[in-house]
Amino acid sequence: MAVQVGAIAPNLHISSWVQGKPTNIDKERGNVVLVEVFQVNCPGCFLYGIPEAIDLYSKYKDKGLAIIGVATAFEDFDKNNLENLQKLVTSGQVIGETFKALSQYGQLKDGDKIPYKIPFPIGMDVLKKESGSITESKIMDFVEANVPDFRSYNEKDRQVLMQRVKHYLQGKEYSALTFEEYALRGTPSSVLIDRKGKLRSTSFGSNGYLKGSVTELLNE
C-alpha cells in the first residue's frame, strides 16, 4: 500500500549508501526532510531537480532542513544502476541521456562530468526482481495507484490504458521499493516530510513551489 499524505512517512528502502552518513526518516525526526528522488539516466534530474535541492541545502541546512538523495530505477535498468551511481558520486561522471542533454546545454566539465558537487547523503533504492505472470489484478493495482481518476474514464479509454500498463509491466524487470511505496510518478520527484515525521507532499518535476513548501514547514 502506498503511503498517504498526512500519515507517518515510512523509512526509505536503501540497498547501499554511496555518499554521506547513513540516515533515514526516523533518524531525522525534529527536522524537515526533503527526499530528492532521481535516476542516473534522467536529464531533468540534473538540469533541475538536483540543482534545486542543492540550493535549498545551502540555504536551510543549518535551519532544520535535512536532504536525502535517493537514486531509483523504474526504466533503463542497464543505466540506472549502482555502478553508474557510484561513478556519479565519486567523479561526477554522467552517462546516457543525462550526458547528451547536459552536453547540449554546455553544462559539463572535463567532457563528461557535472559542474557541481552533491553535498547531501545519497543512497540507492532497493530494486526487487519481478517474477510471476502479469495478471489483471496486478494491472489494476498499478492503475489505481498511479491514475486516481481512472474510474471516471470511459470504457474505451480504460481498455487502452490497461493495455499500455500491461505492456509496461511486461517489460519491467524490477520494482523500486521506495519509489513505489511513495507512489511517485517519475523523476525528479521531491518528497517532503515535516518535523513530526508526517508525509506532507510529493511532487513530480520542477514546479517552482518547492522552496515555498520547505520554508512553510520550517516555520511551523
N, CA, C and O of each residue as an XYZ file, in Angstrom:
880
protein
N       0.834     -1.201      0.000
C       0.000      0.000      0.000
C       0.874      1.260      0.000
O       1.846      1.351      0.750
N       0.522      2.209     -0.835
C       1.264      3.463     -0.895
C       0.931      4.313      0.326
O      -0.212      4.328      0.783
N       1.921      5.013      0.851
C       1.695      5.894      1.988
C       0.855      7.086      1.558
O       0.996      7.585      0.442
N      -0.019      7.540      2.450
C      -0.896      8.661      2.158
C      -0.366      9.937      2.807
O       0.243      9.897      3.876
N      -0.605     11.065      2.146
C      -0.248     12.359      2.735
C      -0.945     12.502      4.086
O      -2.142     12.240      4.203
N      -0.201     12.914      5.094
C      -0.723     13.048      6.441
C      -0.368     11.887      7.341
O      -0.467     11.996      8.564
N       0.045     10.770      6.753
C       0.449      9.601      7.531
C       1.933      9.696      7.896
O       2.683     10.464      7.294
N       2.340      8.911      8.879
C       3.757      8.846      9.211
C       4.511      8.265      8.021
O       4.146      7.216      7.489
N       5.563      8.959      7.615
C       6.323      8.541      6.443
C       7.165      7.314      6.773
O       7.893      7.315      7.766
N       7.077      6.268      5.956
C       7.896      5.080      6.198
C       9.360      5.341      5.879
O       9.689      6.231      5.094
N      10.222      4.566      6.488
C      11.635      4.685      6.176
C      11.897      4.343      4.712
O      11.177      3.553      4.101
N      12.925      4.946      4.180
C      13.344      4.683      2.807
C      13.962      3.290      2.725
O      14.631      2.840      3.654
N      13.728      2.615      1.601
C      14.362      1.321      1.363
C      15.671      1.584      0.617
O      15.661      1.968     -0.552
N      16.780      1.378      1.294
C      18.087      1.688      0.714
C      18.936      0.421      0.664
O      19.153     -0.237      1.682
N      19.412      0.090     -0.532
C      20.268     -1.091     -0.675
C      21.713     -0.776     -0.356
O      22.451     -1.641      0.117
N      22.130      0.475     -0.617
C      23.522      0.852     -0.391
C      23.629      2.366     -0.260
O      23.075      3.109     -1.070
N      24.341      2.811      0.758
C      24.640      4.236      0.885
C      25.946      4.506      0.158
O      26.966      3.896      0.479
N      25.935      5.396     -0.803
C      27.139      5.649     -1.594
C      27.812      6.970     -1.222
O      28.936      7.242     -1.645
N      27.131      7.772     -0.442
C      27.718      9.054     -0.018
C      27.090      9.497      1.293
O      25.884      9.360      1.503
N      27.929     10.027      2.168
C      27.423     10.597      3.409
C      27.128      9.545      4.467
O      27.207      8.342      4.218
N      26.792     10.023      5.632
C      26.466      9.147      6.759
C      25.087      8.527      6.549
O      24.127      9.246      6.270
N      24.973      7.201      6.678
C      23.658      6.563      6.529
C      22.635      7.184      7.484
O      22.926      7.426      8.655
N      21.443      7.433      6.966
C      20.383      8.027      7.769
C      19.049      7.508      7.254
O      19.010      6.697      6.329
N      17.963      7.970      7.848
C      16.646      7.597      7.354
C      15.614      8.503      7.996
O      15.949      9.354      8.820
N      14.365      8.318      7.618
C      13.313      9.232      8.082
C      13.231      9.258      9.602
O      13.134     10.331     10.197
N      13.269      8.087     10.238
C      13.122      8.041     11.696
C      14.301      8.698     12.418
O      14.144      9.176     13.541
N      15.470      8.727     11.791
C      16.641      9.339     12.410
C      16.653     10.858     12.269
O      17.452     11.537     12.914
N      15.774     11.389     11.430
C      15.734     12.832     11.176
C      14.542     13.502     11.853
O      14.215     14.646     11.538
N      13.887     12.799     12.783
C      12.744     13.383     13.475
C      13.166     14.677     14.174
O      14.194     14.714     14.850
N      12.390     15.709     14.013
C      12.746     17.036     14.520
C      13.230     17.955     13.417
O      13.243     19.175     13.587
N      13.630     17.385     12.288
C      13.987     18.163     11.102
C      12.878     18.056     10.055
O      12.126     17.082     10.033
N      12.787     19.051      9.202
C      12.025     18.900      7.969
C      12.910     18.089      7.015
O      14.100     18.373      6.878
N      12.338     17.101      6.370
C      13.122     16.232      5.490
C      12.644     16.385      4.046
O      11.454     16.273      3.754
N      13.585     16.639      3.166
C      13.329     16.625      1.731
C      14.060     15.414      1.155
O      15.283     15.308      1.253
N      13.299     14.511      0.558
C      13.898     13.371     -0.142
C      13.855     13.678     -1.632
O      12.780     13.776     -2.224
N      15.018     13.825     -2.226
C      15.112     14.109     -3.661
C      15.368     12.792     -4.393
O      16.431     12.187     -4.252
N      14.387     12.362     -5.170
C      14.442     11.064     -5.848
C      14.791     11.293     -7.316
O      14.145     12.088     -7.999
N      15.816     10.591     -7.793
C      16.295     10.809     -9.150
C      16.732      9.485     -9.772
O      16.871      8.472     -9.086
N      16.944      9.519    -11.078
C      17.586      8.415    -11.776
C      18.885      8.931    -12.399
O      18.970     10.095    -12.790
N      19.876      8.076    -12.486
C      21.145      8.485    -13.083
C      20.937      8.870    -14.546
O      21.546      9.821    -15.035
N      20.081      8.134    -15.238
C      19.812      8.405    -16.652
C      18.543      9.254    -16.783
O      17.554      8.830    -17.382
N      18.593     10.450    -16.214
C      17.429     11.348    -16.178
C      17.920     12.781    -16.345
O      18.331     13.396    -15.361
N      17.892     13.328    -17.549
C      18.399     14.684    -17.766
C      17.758     15.733    -16.861
O      18.453     16.585    -16.309
N      16.427     15.673    -16.706
C      15.748     16.677    -15.888
C      16.194     16.673    -14.443
O      16.145     17.700    -13.766
N      16.631     15.512    -13.969
C      17.107     15.429    -12.580
C      18.337     16.297    -12.375
O      18.498     16.923    -11.327
N      19.218     16.332    -13.394
C      20.480     17.046    -13.252
C      20.423     18.473    -13.784
O      21.280     19.296    -13.460
N      19.420     18.762    -14.595
C      19.215     20.135    -15.043
C      18.410     20.939    -14.033
O      18.618     22.143    -13.888
N      17.485     20.275    -13.329
C      16.540     20.992    -12.461
C      16.471     20.439    -11.040
O      16.723     21.169    -10.082
N      16.135     19.168    -10.896
C      15.835     18.618     -9.578
C      16.976     18.705     -8.593
O      16.823     19.276     -7.513
N      18.129     18.143     -8.950
C      19.257     18.131     -8.022
C      19.827     19.524     -7.786
O      20.119     19.857     -6.637
N      20.003     20.366     -8.824
C      20.452     21.738     -8.531
C      19.520     22.490     -7.576
O      19.989     23.245     -6.724
N      18.202     22.289     -7.712
C      17.262     22.938     -6.799
C      17.452     22.422     -5.382
O      17.414     23.200     -4.428
N      17.655     21.114     -5.235
C      17.884     20.543     -3.904
C      19.180     21.062     -3.297
O      19.233     21.337     -2.098
N      20.221     21.199     -4.103
C      21.497     21.728     -3.614
C      21.326     23.169     -3.135
O      21.880     23.556     -2.107
N      20.561     23.954     -3.882
C      20.308     25.345     -3.489
C      19.571     25.407     -2.144
O      19.908     26.219     -1.282
N      18.571     24.548     -1.976
C      17.839     24.507     -0.709
C      18.743     24.046      0.433
O      18.643     24.550      1.552
N      19.610     23.101      0.152
C      20.551     22.621      1.175
C      21.450     23.759      1.655
O      21.660     23.926      2.856
N      21.976     24.537      0.714
C      22.887     25.620      1.085
C      22.180     26.696      1.905
O      22.790     27.324      2.770
N      20.904     26.905      1.634
C      20.156     27.958      2.331
C      19.642     27.513      3.706
O      19.606     28.316      4.638
N      19.246     26.247      3.839
C      18.475     25.837      5.022
C      19.043     24.672      5.812
O      18.390     24.191      6.738
N      20.259     24.193      5.472
C      20.811     23.043      6.190
C      21.065     23.345      7.660
O      21.065     22.436      8.491
N      21.277     24.598      7.981
C      21.506     24.975      9.374
C      20.248     25.518     10.048
O      20.299     26.049     11.158
N      19.112     25.374      9.348
C      17.847     25.883      9.882
C      16.801     24.788     10.055
O      15.605     25.056     10.170
N      17.286     23.547     10.069
C      16.364     22.449     10.346
C      15.921     21.645      9.149
O      14.965     20.876      9.244
N      16.609     21.807      8.000
C      16.263     21.025      6.824
C      17.311     19.943      6.587
O      18.506     20.227      6.504
N      16.849     18.704      6.480
C      17.714     17.585      6.109
C      17.315     17.128      4.707
O      16.129     16.980      4.412
N      18.303     16.906      3.849
C      18.033     16.439      2.493
C      18.703     15.086      2.293
O      19.862     14.883      2.654
N      17.944     14.172      1.710
C      18.449     12.835      1.404
C      18.218     12.576     -0.081
O      17.102     12.736     -0.576
N      19.257     12.183     -0.779
C      19.118     11.819     -2.181
C      18.896     10.320     -2.317
O      19.598      9.522     -1.696
N      17.919      9.944     -3.128
C      17.659      8.523     -3.396
C      17.685      8.295     -4.902
O      16.853      8.830     -5.635
N      18.646      7.498     -5.355
C      18.700      7.105     -6.761
C      17.815      5.881     -6.940
O      17.956      4.895     -6.217
N      16.910      5.945     -7.897
C      15.965      4.857     -8.113
C      16.053      4.375     -9.554
O      16.892      4.847    -10.321
N      15.186      3.434     -9.921
C      15.140      2.943    -11.298
C      13.768      2.348    -11.570
O      13.360      1.383    -10.923
N      13.055      2.932    -12.536
C      11.802      2.338    -12.984
C      11.839      2.069    -14.490
O      10.849      1.645    -15.085
N      13.002      2.326    -15.090
C      13.220      2.115    -16.515
C      14.733      2.121    -16.754
O      15.502      2.453    -15.852
N      15.160      1.753    -17.966
C      16.588      1.793    -18.320
C      17.455      1.184    -17.223
O      18.403      1.809    -16.747
N      17.118     -0.042    -16.828
C      17.792     -0.666    -15.693
C      19.272     -0.916    -15.954
O      20.053     -1.060    -15.014
N      19.663     -0.967    -17.230
C      21.076     -1.147    -17.553
C      21.890      0.109    -17.283
O      23.114      0.040    -17.165
N      21.227      1.253    -17.185
C      21.919      2.524    -16.919
C      21.674      3.030    -15.507
O      22.578      3.567    -14.868
N      20.442      2.856    -15.017
C      20.099      3.364    -13.680
C      20.470      2.322    -12.628
O      19.607      1.704    -12.005
N      21.769      2.149    -12.451
C      22.240      1.101    -11.549
C      23.279      1.637    -10.568
O      23.713      2.786    -10.655
N      23.661      0.776     -9.640
C      24.581      1.178     -8.579
C      25.950      1.565     -9.129
O      26.566      2.510     -8.636
N      26.428      0.856    -10.130
C      27.738      1.161    -10.707
C      27.800      2.578    -11.255
O      28.762      3.299    -10.991
N      26.792      2.987    -12.013
C      26.794      4.339    -12.576
C      26.536      5.395    -11.510
O      27.009      6.526    -11.629
N      25.786      5.035    -10.466
C      25.597      5.969     -9.348
C      26.923      6.214     -8.640
O      27.235      7.351     -8.284
N      27.694      5.171     -8.435
C      28.991      5.324     -7.772
C      29.940      6.180     -8.598
O      30.701      6.972     -8.041
N      29.905      6.030     -9.930
C      30.725      6.885    -10.796
C      30.311      8.344    -10.653
O      31.156      9.238    -10.600
N      28.996      8.576    -10.590
C      28.490      9.936    -10.433
C      28.992     10.556     -9.133
O      29.457     11.696     -9.118
N      28.895      9.803     -8.054
C      29.239     10.339     -6.736
C      30.745     10.551     -6.588
O      31.177     11.557     -6.024
N      31.538      9.614     -7.087
C      32.985      9.706     -6.870
C      33.672     10.687     -7.811
O      34.627     11.358     -7.419
N      33.188     10.776     -9.063
C      33.893     11.628    -10.029
C      33.018     12.674    -10.706
O      33.525     13.566    -11.386
N      31.686     12.566    -10.519
C      30.772     13.477    -11.208
C      30.405     13.022    -12.601
O      29.710     13.742    -13.316
N      30.855     11.841    -13.009
C      30.624     11.351    -14.371
C      29.157     11.018    -14.603
O      28.518     10.377    -13.768
N      28.628     11.456    -15.741
C      27.255     11.155    -16.125
C      27.256     10.344    -17.418
O      28.234     10.321    -18.166
N      26.109      9.671    -17.658
C      26.035      8.745    -18.784
C      24.715      8.938    -19.539
O      23.834      9.681    -19.106
N      24.605      8.253    -20.668
C      23.336      8.125    -21.379
C      22.694      9.444    -21.748
O      23.349     10.371    -22.224
N      21.366      9.505    -21.510
C      20.594     10.695    -21.857
C      21.001     11.903    -21.019
O      20.913     13.040    -21.482
N      21.440     11.664    -19.806
C      21.913     12.768    -18.965
C      23.140     13.415    -19.597
O      23.227     14.640    -19.685
N      24.082     12.594    -20.035
C      25.272     13.115    -20.701
C      24.894     13.915    -21.948
O      25.402     15.017    -22.153
N      24.010     13.370    -22.778
C      23.624     14.036    -24.022
C      23.004     15.402    -23.758
O      23.352     16.386    -24.411
N      22.075     15.459    -22.791
C      21.372     16.712    -22.517
C      22.301     17.760    -21.907
O      22.298     18.914    -22.338
N      23.091     17.372    -20.914
C      23.987     18.341    -20.281
C      25.064     18.814    -21.243
O      25.502     19.963    -21.176
N      25.489     17.929    -22.136
C      26.463     18.327    -23.158
C      25.844     19.352    -24.108
O      26.483     20.341    -24.469
N      24.597     19.107    -24.507
C      23.899     20.018    -25.416
C      23.754     21.403    -24.808
O      23.868     22.407    -25.510
N      23.500     21.461    -23.493
C      23.301     22.751    -22.830
C      24.602     23.336    -22.274
O      24.581     24.339    -21.560
N      25.720     22.713    -22.600
C      27.004     23.247    -22.155
C      27.189     23.196    -20.658
O      27.812     24.087    -20.081
N      26.655     22.159    -20.012
C      26.707     22.077    -18.550
C      27.572     20.923    -18.062
O      27.288     20.331    -17.020
N      28.612     20.604    -18.800
C      29.558     19.579    -18.363
C      30.947     20.186    -18.235
O      31.277     21.161    -18.909
N      31.749     19.600    -17.367
C      33.156     19.972    -17.291
C      33.999     18.722    -17.546
O      33.559     17.605    -17.270
N      35.179     18.907    -18.059
C      36.096     17.797    -18.353
C      35.444     16.732    -19.232
O      35.774     15.550    -19.140
N      34.518     17.164    -20.079
C      33.947     16.262    -21.066
C      32.694     15.525    -20.663
O      31.750     15.449    -21.449
N      32.656     14.963    -19.429
C      31.502     14.122    -19.060
C      31.126     14.213    -17.590
O      30.549     13.278    -17.036
N      31.455     15.357    -16.944
C      31.216     15.472    -15.504
C      30.324     16.677    -15.182
O      30.416     17.726    -15.819
N      29.459     16.497    -14.177
C      28.622     17.612    -13.745
C      29.489     18.671    -13.080
O      30.501     18.343    -12.461
N      29.101     19.946    -13.204
C      29.950     21.031    -12.706
C      29.731     21.363    -11.231
O      30.212     22.388    -10.746
N      29.006     20.498    -10.518
C      28.735     20.770     -9.102
C      28.893     19.487     -8.294
O      28.869     18.381     -8.835
N      29.052     19.662     -6.998
C      29.161     18.544     -6.065
C      27.835     18.409     -5.308
O      27.300     19.398     -4.805
N      27.320     17.208     -5.230
C      26.096     16.967     -4.456
C      26.503     16.823     -2.993
O      27.282     15.927     -2.669
N      25.997     17.685     -2.089
C      26.527     17.735     -0.728
C      25.813     16.866      0.307
O      26.289     16.736      1.434
N      24.685     16.274     -0.060
C      23.904     15.536      0.949
C      24.045     14.019      0.773
O      24.529     13.559     -0.261
N      23.623     13.237      1.784
C      23.719     11.775      1.683
C      22.927     11.236      0.494
O      21.859     11.749      0.159
N      23.468     10.196     -0.136
C      22.813      9.577     -1.281
C      22.812      8.058     -1.113
O      23.839      7.451     -0.811
N      21.642      7.462     -1.315
C      21.518      6.016     -1.252
C      20.830      5.480     -2.493
O      20.158      6.217     -3.214
N      21.005      4.182     -2.736
C      20.378      3.502     -3.868
C      19.122      2.799     -3.393
O      19.153      2.040     -2.424
N      18.010      3.055     -4.084
C      16.742      2.392     -3.806
C      16.912      0.872     -3.913
O      17.742      0.383     -4.680
N      16.120      0.140     -3.140
C      16.110     -1.315     -3.257
C      15.322     -1.710     -4.502
O      14.171     -1.306     -4.669
N      15.939     -2.493     -5.366
C      15.289     -2.989     -6.574
C      14.984     -4.474     -6.394
O      15.883     -5.285     -6.169
N      13.717     -4.809     -6.497
C      13.272     -6.191     -6.312
C      12.938     -6.790     -7.664
O      12.131     -6.239     -8.412
N      13.559     -7.915     -7.975
C      13.355     -8.580     -9.261
C      11.897     -8.988     -9.413
O      11.322     -9.611     -8.520
N      11.304     -8.634    -10.549
C       9.919     -9.004    -10.814
C       9.819    -10.484    -11.154
O      10.708    -11.046    -11.794
N       8.734    -11.107    -10.724
C       8.505    -12.504    -11.042
C       7.009    -12.741    -11.187
O       6.200    -11.933    -10.729
N       6.643    -13.843    -11.821
C       5.234    -14.179    -11.973
C       4.628    -13.556    -13.218
O       5.234    -12.703    -13.868
N       3.426    -13.997    -13.534
C       2.733    -13.526    -14.729
C       2.051    -12.185    -14.472
O       1.819    -11.808    -13.323
N       1.736    -11.478    -15.536
C       1.051    -10.194    -15.440
C      -0.453    -10.458    -15.408
O      -1.071    -10.649    -16.455
N      -1.033    -10.470    -14.238
C      -2.463    -10.745    -14.082
C      -3.269     -9.460    -14.174
O      -2.723     -8.363    -14.053
N      -4.573     -9.601    -14.388
C      -5.453     -8.431    -14.427
C      -5.443     -7.708    -13.088
O      -5.532     -6.482    -13.033
N      -5.334     -8.480    -12.008
C      -5.276     -7.881    -10.675
C      -4.029     -7.015    -10.514
O      -4.094     -5.929     -9.938
N      -2.894     -7.494    -11.024
C      -1.654     -6.727    -10.939
C      -1.754     -5.449    -11.771
O      -1.274     -4.393    -11.359
N      -2.377     -5.554    -12.936
C      -2.570     -4.378    -13.788
C      -3.440     -3.344    -13.079
O      -3.123     -2.154    -13.076
N      -4.543     -3.806    -12.476
C      -5.452     -2.885    -11.791
C      -4.798     -2.236    -10.576
O      -5.026     -1.056    -10.307
N      -3.991     -2.994     -9.843
C      -3.282     -2.430     -8.690
C      -2.388     -1.276     -9.144
O      -2.323     -0.237     -8.487
N      -1.703     -1.467    -10.267
C      -0.817     -0.425    -10.793
C      -1.622      0.783    -11.237
O      -1.262      1.920    -10.933
N      -2.722      0.538    -11.964
C      -3.556      1.626    -12.465
C      -4.116      2.455    -11.315
O      -4.040      3.683    -11.339
N      -4.670      1.796    -10.322
C      -5.310      2.521     -9.215
C      -4.307      3.296     -8.375
O      -4.654      4.313     -7.774
N      -3.065      2.821     -8.329
C      -2.031      3.535     -7.567
C      -1.519      4.756     -8.320
O      -1.056      5.717     -7.707
N      -1.601      4.720     -9.664
C      -0.976      5.777    -10.456
C      -1.946      6.658    -11.231
O      -1.563      7.725    -11.711
N      -3.208      6.224    -11.360
C      -4.207      7.006    -12.102
C      -5.450      7.143    -11.222
O      -6.403      6.379    -11.374
N      -5.444      8.120    -10.296
C      -6.533      8.235     -9.326
C      -7.921      8.400     -9.938
O      -8.912      7.963     -9.353
N      -8.000      9.031    -11.122
C      -9.315      9.276    -11.726
C      -9.677      8.234    -12.787
O     -10.507      8.494    -13.657
N      -9.053      7.053    -12.712
C      -9.290      6.002    -13.705
C     -10.773      5.657    -13.817
O     -11.271      5.406    -14.914
N     -11.468      5.644    -12.703
C     -12.886      5.242    -12.710
C     -13.753      6.203    -13.519
O     -14.850      5.843    -13.945
N     -13.268      7.408    -13.727
C     -14.054      8.385    -14.492
C     -13.840      8.252    -16.006
O     -14.530      8.907    -16.786
N     -12.889      7.411    -16.423
C     -12.631      7.214    -17.847
C     -13.787      6.442    -18.493
O     -14.455      5.652    -17.826
N     -14.022      6.670    -19.780
C     -14.993      5.827    -20.475
C     -14.365      4.455    -20.749
O     -13.153      4.283    -20.616
N     -15.182      3.505    -21.126
C     -14.728      2.119    -21.242
C     -13.592      1.965    -22.258
O     -12.635      1.231    -22.015
N     -13.700      2.655    -23.388
C     -12.666      2.546    -24.413
C     -11.320      3.040    -23.888
O     -10.291      2.396    -24.091
N     -11.337      4.186    -23.214
C     -10.088      4.743    -22.699
C      -9.509      3.871    -21.581
O      -8.290      3.764    -21.440
N     -10.381      3.253    -20.794
C      -9.910      2.335    -19.756
C      -9.136      1.175    -20.367
O      -8.061      0.805    -19.895
N      -9.708      0.610    -21.433
C      -9.068     -0.540    -22.076
C      -7.730     -0.156    -22.700
O      -6.762     -0.913    -22.626
N      -7.684      1.014    -23.309
C      -6.427      1.486    -23.906
C      -5.359      1.643    -22.823
O      -4.220      1.208    -22.994
N      -5.740      2.267    -21.710
C      -4.793      2.475    -20.618
C      -4.322      1.150    -20.044
O      -3.134      0.980    -19.769
N      -5.239      0.210    -19.862
C      -4.862     -1.076    -19.290
C      -3.916     -1.841    -20.213
O      -3.035     -2.557    -19.736
N      -4.085     -1.701    -21.510
C      -3.167     -2.345    -22.450
C      -1.777     -1.712    -22.362
O      -0.765     -2.408    -22.450
N      -1.736     -0.410    -22.189
C      -0.449      0.274    -22.047
C       0.257     -0.164    -20.768
O       1.464     -0.402    -20.759
N      -0.514     -0.266    -19.695
C       0.058     -0.705    -18.420
C       0.561     -2.141    -18.533
O       1.640     -2.465    -18.038
N      -0.222     -3.003    -19.187
C       0.206     -4.397    -19.375
C       1.524     -4.450    -20.130
O       2.428     -5.197    -19.755
N       1.635     -3.659    -21.196
C       2.870     -3.627    -21.984
C       4.040     -3.138    -21.131
O       5.144     -3.677    -21.217
N       3.794     -2.112    -20.306
C       4.841     -1.585    -19.426
C       5.286     -2.645    -18.422
O       6.484     -2.845    -18.218
N       4.328     -3.320    -17.799
C       4.665     -4.313    -16.781
C       5.394     -5.514    -17.378
O       6.241     -6.118    -16.720
N       5.072     -5.857    -18.606
C       5.755     -6.980    -19.254
C       7.240     -6.698    -19.456
O       8.056     -7.619    -19.459
N       7.585     -5.431    -19.624
C       8.989     -5.064    -19.825
C       9.681     -4.587    -18.559
O      10.836     -4.165    -18.595
N       8.975     -4.654    -17.448
C       9.512     -4.150    -16.184
C      10.300     -5.241    -15.469
O       9.728     -6.245    -15.042
N      11.599     -5.050    -15.338
C      12.457     -6.070    -14.737
C      12.452     -6.025    -13.213
O      12.577     -7.058    -12.556
N      12.307     -4.824    -12.653
C      12.424     -4.661    -11.206
C      11.340     -3.718    -10.678
O      10.801     -2.885    -11.407
N      11.044     -3.874     -9.407
C      10.241     -2.900     -8.678
C      11.163     -2.123     -7.748
O      11.942     -2.716     -7.001
N      11.077     -0.801     -7.792
C      11.874      0.052     -6.909
C      11.035      0.343     -5.665
O      10.012      1.022     -5.757
N      11.451     -0.159     -4.514
C      10.573     -0.195     -3.341
C      10.228      1.180     -2.789
O       9.066      1.442     -2.478
N      11.219      2.069     -2.660
C      10.912      3.412     -2.151
C      10.036      4.167     -3.143
O       9.043      4.783     -2.757
N      10.398      4.118     -4.404
C       9.651      4.797     -5.462
C       8.184      4.368     -5.442
O       7.293      5.208     -5.566
N       7.932      3.084     -5.287
C       6.556      2.588     -5.342
C       5.808      2.808     -4.031
O       4.609      3.084     -4.053
N       6.489      2.693     -2.888
C       5.791      2.907     -1.620
C       5.303      4.351     -1.491
O       4.268      4.611     -0.877
N       6.051      5.280     -2.071
C       5.635      6.684     -2.034
C       4.798      7.071     -3.254
O       4.469      8.242     -3.443
N       4.454      6.075     -4.086
C       3.575      6.281     -5.251
C       4.055      7.447     -6.120
O       3.266      8.302     -6.520
N       5.353      7.465     -6.404
C       5.913      8.534     -7.232
C       5.609      8.261     -8.697
O       5.424      7.112     -9.099
N       5.560      9.329     -9.494
C       5.123      9.217    -10.892
C       6.268      9.316    -11.887
O       6.069      9.087    -13.080
N       7.445      9.650    -11.422
C       8.585      9.793    -12.314
C       9.723     10.474    -11.570
O       9.676     10.637    -10.351
N      10.737     10.866    -12.315
C      11.856     11.596    -11.724
C      12.159     12.828    -12.574
O      12.005     12.802    -13.795
N      12.598     13.920    -11.908
C      12.859     14.047    -10.484
C      11.559     14.168     -9.682
O      10.584     14.765    -10.141
N      11.565     13.595     -8.486
C      10.449     13.746     -7.562
C      10.967     14.224     -6.213
O      12.070     13.872     -5.794
N      10.160     15.025     -5.547
C      10.523     15.557     -4.232
C       9.483     15.122     -3.211
O       8.280     15.277     -3.424
N       9.963     14.575     -2.102
C       9.105     14.121     -1.012
C       9.390     15.002      0.193
O      10.539     15.134      0.614
N       8.339     15.607      0.750
C       8.509     16.495      1.902
C       7.856     15.890      3.137
O       6.702     15.461      3.103
N       8.623     15.864      4.236
C       8.189     15.268      5.493
C       8.404     16.289      6.603
O       9.470     16.898      6.689
N       7.400     16.481      7.450
C       7.513     17.518      8.476
C       8.316     17.047      9.695
O       8.777     15.906      9.747
N       8.473     17.939     10.664
C       9.325     17.662     11.817
C       8.804     16.499     12.660
O       9.565     15.881     13.406
N       7.508     16.199     12.542
C       6.915     15.086     13.300
C       6.964     13.766     12.540
O       6.473     12.743     13.015
N       7.557     13.805     11.365
C       7.693     12.582     10.586
C       6.514     12.268      9.697
O       6.405     11.150      9.193
N       5.613     13.243      9.488
C       4.443     13.003      8.638
C       4.723     13.423      7.200
O       5.346     14.454      6.949
N       4.257     12.615      6.271
C       4.377     12.962      4.852
C       3.456     14.128      4.543
O       2.251     14.060      4.785
N       4.032     15.205      4.004
C       3.230     16.385      3.708
C       2.958     16.554      2.214
O       1.919     17.098      1.840
N       3.866     16.100      1.360
C       3.607     16.220     -0.080
C       4.621     15.411     -0.875
O       5.730     15.133     -0.418
N       4.201     15.044     -2.082
C       5.126     14.517     -3.085
C       4.876     15.308     -4.367
O       3.735     15.650     -4.679
N       5.928     15.591     -5.095
C       5.764     16.346     -6.337
C       6.697     15.786     -7.399
O       7.795     15.316     -7.100
N       6.242     15.847     -8.636
C       6.990     15.324     -9.773
C       7.393     16.481    -10.671
O       6.561     17.303    -11.052
N       8.675     16.538    -11.004
C       9.160     17.606    -11.860
C       9.474     18.862    -11.071
O       9.347     18.900     -9.847
N       9.879     19.867    -11.784
C      10.220     21.152    -11.177
C       9.043     22.103    -11.348
O       8.789     22.590    -12.450
N       8.312     22.372    -10.239
C       7.088     23.174    -10.353
C       7.217     24.591     -9.803
O       6.273     25.376     -9.881
N       8.379     24.917     -9.250
C       8.597     26.265     -8.743
C       8.067     26.518     -7.342
O       8.226     27.616     -6.809
N       7.430     25.500     -6.730
C       6.816     25.697     -5.415
C       7.606     25.054     -4.280
O       7.238     25.207     -3.115
N       8.680     24.341     -4.597
C       9.368     23.564     -3.572
C       9.957     24.442     -2.469
O       9.831     24.123     -1.287
N      10.596     25.541     -2.850
C      11.190     26.422     -1.840
C      10.127     26.953     -0.891
O      10.340     26.977      0.321
N       8.985     27.379     -1.423
C       7.914     27.875     -0.569
C       7.386     26.806      0.360
O       7.085     27.088      1.520
N       7.269     25.584     -0.129
C       6.784     24.483      0.706
C       7.769     24.167      1.824
O       7.368     23.902      2.958
N       9.063     24.197      1.499
C      10.090     23.940      2.508
C      10.057     25.000      3.587
O      10.044     24.673      4.774
N      10.043     26.276      3.194
C      10.072     27.347      4.199
C       8.803     27.337      5.064
O       8.847     27.671      6.248
N       7.693     26.956      4.466
C       6.450     26.863      5.239
C       6.565     25.810      6.324
O       6.135     26.039      7.454
N       7.140     24.656      5.999
C       7.304     23.605      7.005
C       8.346     23.997      8.053
O       8.191     23.681      9.233
N       9.394     24.677      7.630
C      10.414     25.111      8.597
C       9.838     26.114      9.589
O      10.306     26.194     10.725
N       8.838     26.873      9.180
C       8.254     27.905     10.050
C       7.141     27.373     10.938
O       6.635     28.108     11.786
N       6.752     26.136     10.768
C       5.674     25.585     11.616
C       6.151     25.385     13.037
O       5.385     24.932     13.888
